[in-house]
Amino acid sequence: MNEFVLVLGMAVVTFSVRYPVMVLVSKIPMPQSIFNALRYVPPAVLAAIVVPAVLMPEGTIELSLSNSYLIAAIICVVVAWRTNNLLLTIVLGMGAMLGWRALIG
């Protein structure tokens, strides 16, 4: 029950902070360049989350063959670039990470 109240409280705070901004922005005409720039927000946020986890799995930068996250990320980038298939990218990336961990030990 306590977790439910915590999640509900976080949802209320998040909504109450973002809603007034959305209402104000919806009333103001925005130039097309703003909308074009906003298209890059999701990839930038995803990169900000993923890159530190891939490059620093132990808290320090690890650019070695023992970093299975890095090897899997490289394989994911290549598969995504060549196929544009999200499911295939996820499956091959997970398989590469698990296979590399089993191979390296």
Distance bins in CASP14 RR format, pairs under 12 A and 6 or more apart:
PFRMAT RR
TARGET T0000
AUTHOR 0000-0000-0000
RMODE 2
METHOD distances of the structure
MODEL  1
1 7 0 0 0 0 0 1 0 0 0 0 0
1 8 0 0 0 0 0 1 0 0 0 0 0
2 8 0 0 0 0 0 1 0 0 0 0 0
2 9 0 0 0 0 0 1 0 0 0 0 0
3 9 0 0 0 0 0 1 0 0 0 0 0
3 10 0 0 0 0 0 1 0 0 0 0 0
4 10 0 0 0 0 0 1 0 0 0 0 0
4 11 0 0 0 0 0 1 0 0 0 0 0
5 11 0 0 0 0 0 1 0 0 0 0 0
5 12 0 0 0 0 0 1 0 0 0 0 0
6 12 0 0 0 0 0 1 0 0 0 0 0
6 13 0 0 0 0 0 1 0 0 0 0 0
7 13 0 0 0 0 0 1 0 0 0 0 0
7 14 0 0 0 0 0 1 0 0 0 0 0
8 14 0 0 0 0 0 1 0 0 0 0 0
8 15 0 0 0 0 0 1 0 0 0 0 0
9 15 0 0 0 0 1 0 0 0 0 0 0
9 16 0 0 0 0 1 0 0 0 0 0 0
9 17 0 0 0 0 0 1 0 0 0 0 0
10 16 0 0 0 0 0 1 0 0 0 0 0
10 17 0 0 0 0 0 1 0 0 0 0 0
11 17 0 0 0 0 0 1 0 0 0 0 0
11 18 0 0 0 0 0 1 0 0 0 0 0
11 19 0 0 0 0 0 1 0 0 0 0 0
12 18 0 0 0 0 0 1 0 0 0 0 0
12 19 0 0 0 0 0 1 0 0 0 0 0
13 19 0 0 0 0 0 1 0 0 0 0 0
14 21 0 0 0 0 0 1 0 0 0 0 0
15 21 0 0 0 0 0 1 0 0 0 0 0
15 22 0 0 0 0 1 0 0 0 0 0 0
15 23 0 0 0 0 0 1 0 0 0 0 0
16 22 0 0 0 0 0 1 0 0 0 0 0
16 23 0 0 0 0 0 1 0 0 0 0 0
18 24 0 0 0 0 0 1 0 0 0 0 0
18 25 0 0 0 0 0 1 0 0 0 0 0
19 25 0 0 0 0 0 1 0 0 0 0 0
19 26 0 0 0 0 0 1 0 0 0 0 0
20 26 0 0 0 0 0 1 0 0 0 0 0
20 27 0 0 0 0 0 1 0 0 0 0 0
21 27 0 0 0 0 0 1 0 0 0 0 0
21 28 0 0 0 0 0 1 0 0 0 0 0
22 28 0 0 0 0 0 1 0 0 0 0 0
24 30 0 0 0 0 0 1 0 0 0 0 0
25 34 0 0 0 0 1 0 0 0 0 0 0
25 35 0 0 0 0 0 1 0 0 0 0 0
25 38 0 0 0 0 0 1 0 0 0 0 0
28 34 0 0 0 0 0 1 0 0 0 0 0
29 35 0 0 0 0 0 1 0 0 0 0 0
30 36 0 0 0 0 0 1 0 0 0 0 0
30 37 0 0 0 0 0 1 0 0 0 0 0
30 38 0 0 0 0 1 0 0 0 0 0 0
31 37 0 0 0 0 1 0 0 0 0 0 0
31 38 0 0 0 0 0 1 0 0 0 0 0
32 38 0 0 0 0 0 1 0 0 0 0 0
32 39 0 0 0 0 0 1 0 0 0 0 0
33 39 0 0 0 0 0 1 0 0 0 0 0
33 40 0 0 0 0 0 1 0 0 0 0 0
34 40 0 0 0 0 0 1 0 0 0 0 0
34 41 0 0 0 0 0 1 0 0 0 0 0
35 41 0 0 0 0 0 1 0 0 0 0 0
37 44 0 0 0 0 0 1 0 0 0 0 0
38 44 0 0 0 0 0 1 0 0 0 0 0
38 45 0 0 0 0 0 1 0 0 0 0 0
40 46 0 0 0 0 0 1 0 0 0 0 0
40 47 0 0 0 0 0 1 0 0 0 0 0
41 47 0 0 0 0 0 1 0 0 0 0 0
41 48 0 0 0 0 0 1 0 0 0 0 0
42 48 0 0 0 0 0 1 0 0 0 0 0
42 49 0 0 0 0 0 1 0 0 0 0 0
43 49 0 0 0 0 0 1 0 0 0 0 0
43 50 0 0 0 0 0 1 0 0 0 0 0
43 51 0 0 0 0 0 1 0 0 0 0 0
43 80 0 0 0 0 0 1 0 0 0 0 0
44 50 0 0 0 0 0 1 0 0 0 0 0
44 51 0 0 0 0 0 1 0 0 0 0 0
45 51 0 0 0 0 0 1 0 0 0 0 0
46 52 0 0 0 0 0 1 0 0 0 0 0
46 53 0 0 0 0 0 1 0 0 0 0 0
46 54 0 0 0 0 0 1 0 0 0 0 0
47 53 0 0 0 0 0 1 0 0 0 0 0
47 54 0 0 0 0 0 1 0 0 0 0 0
47 55 0 0 0 0 0 1 0 0 0 0 0
47 73 0 0 0 0 0 1 0 0 0 0 0
47 77 0 0 0 0 0 1 0 0 0 0 0
48 54 0 0 0 0 0 1 0 0 0 0 0
50 56 0 0 0 0 0 1 0 0 0 0 0
50 57 0 0 0 0 0 1 0 0 0 0 0
50 69 0 0 0 0 1 0 0 0 0 0 0
50 70 0 0 0 0 0 1 0 0 0 0 0
50 72 0 0 0 0 0 1 0 0 0 0 0
50 73 1 0 0 1 0 0 0 0 0 0 0
50 76 0 0 0 0 1 0 0 0 0 0 0
50 77 0 0 0 0 0 1 0 0 0 0 0
51 57 0 0 0 0 0 1 0 0 0 0 0
51 61 0 0 0 0 0 1 0 0 0 0 0
51 69 0 0 0 0 0 1 0 0 0 0 0
51 70 0 0 0 0 0 1 0 0 0 0 0
51 73 0 0 0 0 1 0 0 0 0 0 0
51 77 0 0 0 0 0 1 0 0 0 0 0
52 58 0 0 0 0 0 1 0 0 0 0 0
52 59 0 0 0 0 1 0 0 0 0 0 0
52 60 0 0 0 0 0 1 0 0 0 0 0
52 61 0 0 0 0 1 0 0 0 0 0 0
52 62 0 0 0 0 0 1 0 0 0 0 0
52 69 0 0 0 0 0 1 0 0 0 0 0
52 70 0 0 0 0 0 1 0 0 0 0 0
52 73 0 0 0 0 0 1 0 0 0 0 0
53 59 0 0 0 0 1 0 0 0 0 0 0
53 62 0 0 0 0 0 1 0 0 0 0 0
53 67 0 0 0 0 0 1 0 0 0 0 0
53 69 1 0 0 1 0 0 0 0 0 0 0
53 70 0 0 0 0 0 1 0 0 0 0 0
53 72 0 0 0 0 0 1 0 0 0 0 0
53 73 0 0 0 0 1 0 0 0 0 0 0
54 61 0 0 0 0 0 1 0 0 0 0 0
54 62 0 0 0 0 1 0 0 0 0 0 0
54 63 0 0 0 0 0 1 0 0 0 0 0
54 67 1 0 0 1 0 0 0 0 0 0 0
54 68 0 0 0 0 1 0 0 0 0 0 0
54 69 1 0 1 0 0 0 0 0 0 0 0
54 70 1 0 1 0 0 0 0 0 0 0 0
54 71 0 0 0 0 1 0 0 0 0 0 0
54 72 0 0 0 0 1 0 0 0 0 0 0
54 73 1 0 1 0 0 0 0 0 0 0 0
54 74 0 0 0 0 1 0 0 0 0 0 0
54 75 0 0 0 0 0 1 0 0 0 0 0
54 76 0 0 0 0 1 0 0 0 0 0 0
54 77 0 0 0 0 0 1 0 0 0 0 0
54 93 0 0 0 0 0 1 0 0 0 0 0
54 97 0 0 0 0 0 1 0 0 0 0 0
55 61 1 0 1 0 0 0 0 0 0 0 0
55 62 1 0 0 1 0 0 0 0 0 0 0
55 63 1 0 0 1 0 0 0 0 0 0 0
55 64 0 0 0 0 0 1 0 0 0 0 0
55 67 1 0 0 1 0 0 0 0 0 0 0
55 69 0 0 0 0 1 0 0 0 0 0 0
55 70 1 0 0 1 0 0 0 0 0 0 0
55 73 0 0 0 0 1 0 0 0 0 0 0
55 74 0 0 0 0 0 1 0 0 0 0 0
56 62 1 0 0 1 0 0 0 0 0 0 0
56 63 0 0 0 0 1 0 0 0 0 0 0
56 67 0 0 0 0 1 0 0 0 0 0 0
56 69 0 0 0 0 1 0 0 0 0 0 0
56 70 0 0 0 0 0 1 0 0 0 0 0
57 63 0 0 0 0 0 1 0 0 0 0 0
57 64 0 0 0 0 0 1 0 0 0 0 0
57 66 0 0 0 0 1 0 0 0 0 0 0
57 67 1 0 0 1 0 0 0 0 0 0 0
57 68 0 0 0 0 1 0 0 0 0 0 0
57 69 1 0 1 0 0 0 0 0 0 0 0
57 70 0 0 0 0 1 0 0 0 0 0 0
57 71 0 0 0 0 0 1 0 0 0 0 0
57 72 0 0 0 0 0 1 0 0 0 0 0
57 73 0 0 0 0 0 1 0 0 0 0 0
57 97 0 0 0 0 0 1 0 0 0 0 0
57 101 0 0 0 0 0 1 0 0 0 0 0
58 64 0 0 0 0 0 1 0 0 0 0 0
58 66 0 0 0 0 0 1 0 0 0 0 0
58 67 0 0 0 0 1 0 0 0 0 0 0
58 68 0 0 0 0 0 1 0 0 0 0 0
58 69 0 0 0 0 0 1 0 0 0 0 0
58 70 0 0 0 0 0 1 0 0 0 0 0
59 67 0 0 0 0 0 1 0 0 0 0 0
59 69 0 0 0 0 0 1 0 0 0 0 0
60 67 0 0 0 0 0 1 0 0 0 0 0
61 67 0 0 0 0 1 0 0 0 0 0 0
61 70 0 0 0 0 0 1 0 0 0 0 0
62 68 0 0 0 0 0 1 0 0 0 0 0
62 69 0 0 0 0 1 0 0 0 0 0 0
62 70 1 0 0 1 0 0 0 0 0 0 0
62 71 0 0 0 0 0 1 0 0 0 0 0
63 69 0 0 0 0 0 1 0 0 0 0 0
63 70 1 0 0 1 0 0 0 0 0 0 0
63 71 0 0 0 0 0 1 0 0 0 0 0
63 73 0 0 0 0 0 1 0 0 0 0 0
63 74 0 0 0 0 0 1 0 0 0 0 0
64 70 1 0 0 1 0 0 0 0 0 0 0
64 71 0 0 0 0 1 0 0 0 0 0 0
64 100 0 0 0 0 0 1 0 0 0 0 0
64 104 0 0 0 0 0 1 0 0 0 0 0
65 71 1 0 0 1 0 0 0 0 0 0 0
65 74 0 0 0 0 0 1 0 0 0 0 0
65 100 0 0 0 0 1 0 0 0 0 0 0
65 101 0 0 0 0 0 1 0 0 0 0 0
65 103 0 0 0 0 0 1 0 0 0 0 0
65 104 1 0 0 1 0 0 0 0 0 0 0
65 105 0 0 0 0 0 1 0 0 0 0 0
66 100 0 0 0 0 1 0 0 0 0 0 0
66 101 0 0 0 0 1 0 0 0 0 0 0
66 103 0 0 0 0 0 1 0 0 0 0 0
66 104 1 0 1 0 0 0 0 0 0 0 0
66 105 0 0 0 0 1 0 0 0 0 0 0
67 73 0 0 0 0 1 0 0 0 0 0 0
67 74 0 0 0 0 0 1 0 0 0 0 0
67 97 0 0 0 0 0 1 0 0 0 0 0
67 100 0 0 0 0 1 0 0 0 0 0 0
67 101 0 0 0 0 0 1 0 0 0 0 0
67 104 0 0 0 0 1 0 0 0 0 0 0
68 74 0 0 0 0 0 1 0 0 0 0 0
68 75 0 0 0 0 0 1 0 0 0 0 0
68 93 0 0 0 0 0 1 0 0 0 0 0
68 94 0 0 0 0 0 1 0 0 0 0 0
68 95 0 0 0 0 0 1 0 0 0 0 0
68 96 0 0 0 0 1 0 0 0 0 0 0
68 97 1 0 1 0 0 0 0 0 0 0 0
68 98 0 0 0 0 1 0 0 0 0 0 0
68 99 0 0 0 0 1 0 0 0 0 0 0
68 100 1 0 1 0 0 0 0 0 0 0 0
68 101 1 0 1 0 0 0 0 0 0 0 0
68 102 0 0 0 0 1 0 0 0 0 0 0
68 103 0 0 0 0 1 0 0 0 0 0 0
68 104 1 0 0 1 0 0 0 0 0 0 0
68 105 0 0 0 0 1 0 0 0 0 0 0
69 75 0 0 0 0 0 1 0 0 0 0 0
69 76 0 0 0 0 0 1 0 0 0 0 0
69 93 0 0 0 0 0 1 0 0 0 0 0
69 94 0 0 0 0 0 1 0 0 0 0 0
69 96 0 0 0 0 0 1 0 0 0 0 0
69 97 1 0 0 1 0 0 0 0 0 0 0
69 98 0 0 0 0 0 1 0 0 0 0 0
69 100 0 0 0 0 1 0 0 0 0 0 0
69 101 0 0 0 0 1 0 0 0 0 0 0
70 76 0 0 0 0 0 1 0 0 0 0 0
70 77 0 0 0 0 0 1 0 0 0 0 0
70 93 0 0 0 0 0 1 0 0 0 0 0
70 96 0 0 0 0 0 1 0 0 0 0 0
70 97 0 0 0 0 1 0 0 0 0 0 0
70 100 0 0 0 0 1 0 0 0 0 0 0
70 104 0 0 0 0 0 1 0 0 0 0 0
71 77 0 0 0 0 0 1 0 0 0 0 0
71 78 0 0 0 0 0 1 0 0 0 0 0
71 92 0 0 0 0 0 1 0 0 0 0 0
71 93 0 0 0 0 1 0 0 0 0 0 0
71 95 0 0 0 0 0 1 0 0 0 0 0
71 96 1 0 0 1 0 0 0 0 0 0 0
71 97 1 0 0 1 0 0 0 0 0 0 0
71 98 0 0 0 0 0 1 0 0 0 0 0
71 99 0 0 0 0 1 0 0 0 0 0 0
71 100 1 0 1 0 0 0 0 0 0 0 0
71 101 0 0 0 0 1 0 0 0 0 0 0
71 103 0 0 0 0 1 0 0 0 0 0 0
71 104 0 0 0 0 1 0 0 0 0 0 0
72 78 0 0 0 0 0 1 0 0 0 0 0
72 79 0 0 0 0 0 1 0 0 0 0 0
72 89 0 0 0 0 0 1 0 0 0 0 0
72 90 0 0 0 0 0 1 0 0 0 0 0
72 91 0 0 0 0 0 1 0 0 0 0 0
72 92 0 0 0 0 1 0 0 0 0 0 0
72 93 1 0 1 0 0 0 0 0 0 0 0
72 94 1 0 0 1 0 0 0 0 0 0 0
72 95 1 0 0 1 0 0 0 0 0 0 0
72 96 1 0 1 0 0 0 0 0 0 0 0
72 97 1 1 0 0 0 0 0 0 0 0 0
72 98 0 0 0 0 1 0 0 0 0 0 0
72 99 0 0 0 0 1 0 0 0 0 0 0
72 100 1 0 0 1 0 0 0 0 0 0 0
72 101 0 0 0 0 1 0 0 0 0 0 0
72 104 0 0 0 0 0 1 0 0 0 0 0
73 79 0 0 0 0 0 1 0 0 0 0 0
73 80 0 0 0 0 0 1 0 0 0 0 0
73 89 0 0 0 0 0 1 0 0 0 0 0
73 92 0 0 0 0 0 1 0 0 0 0 0
73 93 0 0 0 0 1 0 0 0 0 0 0
73 94 0 0 0 0 0 1 0 0 0 0 0
73 96 0 0 0 0 1 0 0 0 0 0 0
73 97 0 0 0 0 1 0 0 0 0 0 0
73 100 0 0 0 0 0 1 0 0 0 0 0
74 80 0 0 0 0 0 1 0 0 0 0 0
74 81 0 0 0 0 0 1 0 0 0 0 0
74 92 0 0 0 0 0 1 0 0 0 0 0
74 93 0 0 0 0 1 0 0 0 0 0 0
74 96 0 0 0 0 1 0 0 0 0 0 0
74 97 0 0 0 0 0 1 0 0 0 0 0
74 100 0 0 0 0 0 1 0 0 0 0 0
75 81 0 0 0 0 0 1 0 0 0 0 0
75 82 0 0 0 0 0 1 0 0 0 0 0
75 83 0 0 0 0 0 1 0 0 0 0 0
75 88 0 0 0 0 0 1 0 0 0 0 0
75 89 0 0 0 0 1 0 0 0 0 0 0
75 90 0 0 0 0 0 1 0 0 0 0 0
75 91 0 0 0 0 0 1 0 0 0 0 0
75 92 1 0 0 1 0 0 0 0 0 0 0
75 93 1 0 1 0 0 0 0 0 0 0 0
75 94 0 0 0 0 0 1 0 0 0 0 0
75 95 0 0 0 0 1 0 0 0 0 0 0
75 96 1 0 1 0 0 0 0 0 0 0 0
75 97 0 0 0 0 1 0 0 0 0 0 0
75 98 0 0 0 0 0 1 0 0 0 0 0
75 99 0 0 0 0 0 1 0 0 0 0 0
75 100 0 0 0 0 1 0 0 0 0 0 0
76 82 0 0 0 0 0 1 0 0 0 0 0
76 83 0 0 0 0 0 1 0 0 0 0 0
76 85 0 0 0 0 0 1 0 0 0 0 0
76 86 0 0 0 0 0 1 0 0 0 0 0
76 88 0 0 0 0 1 0 0 0 0 0 0
76 89 1 0 1 0 0 0 0 0 0 0 0
76 90 1 0 0 1 0 0 0 0 0 0 0
76 91 0 0 0 0 0 1 0 0 0 0 0
76 92 1 0 0 1 0 0 0 0 0 0 0
76 93 1 0 1 0 0 0 0 0 0 0 0
76 94 0 0 0 0 1 0 0 0 0 0 0
76 95 0 0 0 0 0 1 0 0 0 0 0
76 96 1 0 0 1 0 0 0 0 0 0 0
76 97 0 0 0 0 1 0 0 0 0 0 0
77 83 0 0 0 0 0 1 0 0 0 0 0
77 89 0 0 0 0 1 0 0 0 0 0 0
77 92 0 0 0 0 0 1 0 0 0 0 0
77 93 0 0 0 0 1 0 0 0 0 0 0
77 96 0 0 0 0 0 1 0 0 0 0 0
78 88 0 0 0 0 0 1 0 0 0 0 0
78 89 0 0 0 0 1 0 0 0 0 0 0
78 92 0 0 0 0 1 0 0 0 0 0 0
78 93 0 0 0 0 0 1 0 0 0 0 0
78 96 0 0 0 0 0 1 0 0 0 0 0
79 85 1 0 0 1 0 0 0 0 0 0 0
79 86 0 0 0 0 1 0 0 0 0 0 0
79 87 0 0 0 0 0 1 0 0 0 0 0
79 88 1 0 0 1 0 0 0 0 0 0 0
79 89 1 0 1 0 0 0 0 0 0 0 0
79 90 0 0 0 0 1 0 0 0 0 0 0
79 91 0 0 0 0 1 0 0 0 0 0 0
79 92 1 0 1 0 0 0 0 0 0 0 0
79 93 1 0 0 1 0 0 0 0 0 0 0
79 94 0 0 0 0 0 1 0 0 0 0 0
79 95 0 0 0 0 0 1 0 0 0 0 0
79 96 0 0 0 0 1 0 0 0 0 0 0
80 86 1 0 0 1 0 0 0 0 0 0 0
80 87 0 0 0 0 0 1 0 0 0 0 0
80 88 0 0 0 0 1 0 0 0 0 0 0
80 89 1 0 1 0 0 0 0 0 0 0 0
80 90 0 0 0 0 1 0 0 0 0 0 0
80 91 0 0 0 0 0 1 0 0 0 0 0
80 92 0 0 0 0 1 0 0 0 0 0 0
80 93 0 0 0 0 1 0 0 0 0 0 0
81 88 0 0 0 0 0 1 0 0 0 0 0
81 89 0 0 0 0 1 0 0 0 0 0 0
82 88 0 0 0 0 1 0 0 0 0 0 0
82 89 0 0 0 0 1 0 0 0 0 0 0
82 92 0 0 0 0 0 1 0 0 0 0 0
83 89 1 0 0 1 0 0 0 0 0 0 0
83 90 0 0 0 0 0 1 0 0 0 0 0
83 91 0 0 0 0 0 1 0 0 0 0 0
83 92 0 0 0 0 1 0 0 0 0 0 0
85 91 0 0 0 0 1 0 0 0 0 0 0
85 92 0 0 0 0 1 0 0 0 0 0 0
85 93 0 0 0 0 0 1 0 0 0 0 0
86 92 0 0 0 0 0 1 0 0 0 0 0
86 93 0 0 0 0 0 1 0 0 0 0 0
87 93 0 0 0 0 0 1 0 0 0 0 0
87 94 0 0 0 0 0 1 0 0 0 0 0
88 94 0 0 0 0 0 1 0 0 0 0 0
88 95 0 0 0 0 0 1 0 0 0 0 0
88 96 0 0 0 0 0 1 0 0 0 0 0
89 95 0 0 0 0 0 1 0 0 0 0 0
89 96 0 0 0 0 0 1 0 0 0 0 0
90 96 0 0 0 0 0 1 0 0 0 0 0
90 97 0 0 0 0 0 1 0 0 0 0 0
91 97 0 0 0 0 0 1 0 0 0 0 0
91 98 0 0 0 0 0 1 0 0 0 0 0
92 98 0 0 0 0 0 1 0 0 0 0 0
92 99 0 0 0 0 0 1 0 0 0 0 0
92 100 0 0 0 0 0 1 0 0 0 0 0
93 99 0 0 0 0 1 0 0 0 0 0 0
93 100 0 0 0 0 1 0 0 0 0 0 0
93 101 0 0 0 0 0 1 0 0 0 0 0
94 100 0 0 0 0 0 1 0 0 0 0 0
94 101 0 0 0 0 0 1 0 0 0 0 0
95 101 0 0 0 0 1 0 0 0 0 0 0
95 102 0 0 0 0 1 0 0 0 0 0 0
95 103 0 0 0 0 0 1 0 0 0 0 0
96 102 0 0 0 0 0 1 0 0 0 0 0
96 103 0 0 0 0 0 1 0 0 0 0 0
96 104 0 0 0 0 0 1 0 0 0 0 0
97 103 0 0 0 0 0 1 0 0 0 0 0
97 104 0 0 0 0 0 1 0 0 0 0 0
98 104 0 0 0 0 0 1 0 0 0 0 0
98 105 0 0 0 0 0 1 0 0 0 0 0
99 105 0 0 0 0 1 0 0 0 0 0 0
END
